[in-house]
Amino acid sequence: MIRLILTRTLLFALPFALYGAWFALMRLRAKTPGPHTPWTVLIVAGLALVAASFIYVGLTEGESISGVYVAPHVENGKIVPGHVEKVR
């Protein structure tokens, strides 16, 4: 779970880090960047990256939905969690 949270946090922070690197590079070249930081653009870009990661994970991970769902049940005194059995 911490990996997922850390990944999403880093994806959100990526546009800010890139802007900071660009800003530092412009200061080294003695060119003054614009007077305002584009906060709205940075936040929207970060949220778009996080949303894209949710879509990617939703499409690529998880069990197959083709098959027969078996509800959770008790078998030999142990609880067997619900799962999808593949159709043969």
C-alpha positions in Angstrom: 0.0 0.0 0.0 2.8 2.4 0.8 4.3 1.7 -2.6 1.1 2.9 -4.3 0.9 6.0 -2.2 4.6 6.8 -2.8 4.2 6.2 -6.5 1.2 8.5 -6.8 3.0 11.2 -4.7 6.1 11.1 -6.9 3.9 11.3 -10.0 2.2 14.3 -8.6 5.5 16.0 -7.7 7.2 15.3 -11.1 5.9 18.5 -12.8 7.1 20.6 -9.9 10.5 19.0 -9.9 10.8 19.5 -13.7 9.8 23.2 -13.3 12.3 23.6 -10.5 15.1 22.1 -12.6 14.1 24.4 -15.5 14.0 27.4 -13.2 17.5 26.6 -11.8 18.9 26.2 -15.3 17.5 29.6 -16.3 19.0 31.3 -13.3 22.4 29.8 -14.2 22.1 31.2 -17.7 21.3 34.6 -16.2 17.9 34.7 -17.9 15.1 35.6 -15.6 12.0 33.5 -16.1 8.5 35.0 -16.0 7.4 36.6 -12.8 4.7 34.1 -11.9 5.0 30.4 -11.2 2.4 28.5 -13.2 0.8 26.8 -10.2 -2.4 25.9 -12.0 -0.6 24.2 -14.9 1.7 22.3 -12.5 -1.2 21.1 -10.4 -3.3 20.0 -13.4 -0.3 18.2 -14.9 0.4 16.4 -11.6 -3.3 15.4 -11.3 -3.3 14.2 -14.9 -0.3 12.0 -14.2 -2.0 10.5 -11.1 -5.3 9.9 -13.1 -3.3 8.2 -15.9 -1.7 5.9 -13.3 -5.1 5.0 -12.0 -6.3 4.2 -15.5 -3.2 2.2 -16.3 -3.5 0.1 -13.1 -7.2 -0.5 -13.6 -6.6 -1.8 -17.1 -3.5 -3.9 -16.4 -3.9 -5.4 -13.0 -6.5 -7.6 -11.3 -8.1 -11.0 -12.1 -9.7 -11.9 -15.3 -13.5 -11.4 -15.3 -14.2 -14.3 -17.6 -15.2 -17.3 -15.6 -17.6 -18.3 -12.8 -17.5 -16.4 -9.5 -17.3 -18.6 -6.4 -18.6 -16.8 -3.3 -16.6 -17.0 0.0 -17.4 -20.2 1.8 -16.2 -22.5 4.7 -14.4 -25.6 3.6 -13.0 -28.1 6.2 -13.3 -25.4 8.9 -11.3 -22.8 7.0 -12.7 -19.7 5.2 -12.0 -19.8 1.4 -12.2 -16.3 0.0 -14.3 -15.5 -3.0 -12.6 -16.0 -6.4 -13.2 -16.4 -10.1 -12.7 -19.9 -11.5 -11.8 -20.1 -15.2 -14.2 -21.7 -17.5 -12.7 -24.8 -19.1 
